Amino acid sequence: MSDDRSLDDEAPVGPDQAGGETGEQPALPEQARTEPGTEVSAGLRERRSTFFRVRSESGSPVDGIAIEPGRRWTQPEADRQIRTFLIRMAGDRRLTHRSDPVELVRENDLMLLFGPEEEEAFARLALRFPDETVAVWATLLSGGDRSEAFGPRSRSDRRDETVIEQALRLGMRKRIASSLLLIALLVGGVMVGRPLLEQDPVDRIDRSLRFSSADEAVDADSDEVGPVSGGPPVAAPALTAVADRPVAILRGDEPLVERIMVRVPDSALPVPRGLLTAAVFEHIGGQVALVGPDGWVDSACIRVSVVTDRLRPLDTVLYEGPDAACPAGLSGRTASVTCLGSAGIVLAIQIPQGEVALIEGGTGWAEAVRFGIESPVSPSGLWETLAIRGTISVEVGTASVAVPRFGGAAGDELTLDLGTGASGRRTATCTLV
């Protein structure tokens, strides 16, 4: 009787199988049962066969990783830290190296090594990851369910589905009721506010810095020479302010809010609190006079800005005394000095009259003057920013206040009278330039 089996069905027969009493068909080799397309390389098959043979008797290899607190890493910095973590976790296992840590994990099956200790250590490391990196690794570690990332959910998170469904229904009812109430309020607000919205914009001239002279302001940077009409520089009390607000930010990598110092000793400030007074004048265009202790002008870095009610600068000037050094990168154009003395100085600044069209759109008014003395900042010093500042503005509800005008010619010696303060009469002499 002939054998009908094809040659492809034949397989090697062992001594126990040839002539066995069971009559069972010999098993095919393991390689013959491999589905097409699932074959792996010999190197990967060998690595996987020895993957769990590497043991550590001293616990997880990432237990001792020290993670210092600080700012969040950039994505390349985070990738470097993750690769270091993965290589240390792999121990003595032979790895196929990849620059991308995600590819390194996938190529070497490293997700199998993440146990509770490794997830806890990785979670501490993730505190300094950027948001994109956290999202990627949270999804990888949870197998696609990010709510399980870095450890299983607590029992309180696994509530009964019926309770959750009831809560969702109740929340939906409340949301619908809130939406209806909001729509009713909006309709009522539109009906009431439409007459107001149709009116012309409110004129803010009463709160803007308005010159006392009827003629148009002369450009402070013009070449006009000769005497300027006007009396002595006597400040208006409503347009006078004292520098009493210190601004101190420590140098470091911590968040900005943690580096702001509220209490700063007067000895650290460029001018002690309450000793620097400023007032707004008109001479040839806008002027800001500053009076302080004797000798402060030579060592001062002064910055003055004319701003809108939203603190948008319309003009900013900088003055650096002969013995002073302003911080690098401080914005503002070089100030033109109108009157100079050892305890007082007057700086020219542009104070637009009336409504100003802003380049970013909309309009604004010159409603306040911000002034301050900035301390020089060293890259290796304690402070990132250190200054004493103040603001001159017309208070809401105050009657219209005109900027006072003073006159004189170059070479005249003037007495700046800024009124009386906590430290007594605030006066200083200066010479018109």
Secondary structure, 3 states (H helix, E strand, C coil): CCCCCCHHHCCCCCCCCCCCCCCCCCCCCHHHHCCCCCCCCHHHHHHHHCHHHCCCCCCCCCCCCCCCCCCCCCHHHHHHHHHHHHHHHHCCCCCCCCCCHHHHHHHHCHHHHCCHHHHHHHHHHHCCCCHHHHHHHHHHHCCCCHHHCCCCCCHHHCCCHHHHHHHHHHHHHHHHHHHHHHHHHHHHHHHHHHHHHCCCCCCCCCCCCEECCCCCCCCCCCCCCCCECCECCECCHHHEEECCEEEEEECCCCCHHHHEECCCCHHHCCCCCCCCEEEEEECCCEEEEEECCCCCHHHCEEEEEEECCCCCEEEEEEEECCCCCCCCCCCCEECEEEEECCCEEEEEECCCCCCEECCCCCEECCCEEEEEEECCCCCCCCEEEEEEEEEEECCCCCCCCEECEECECCCCEEEEEEEEECCEEEEEEEEEC
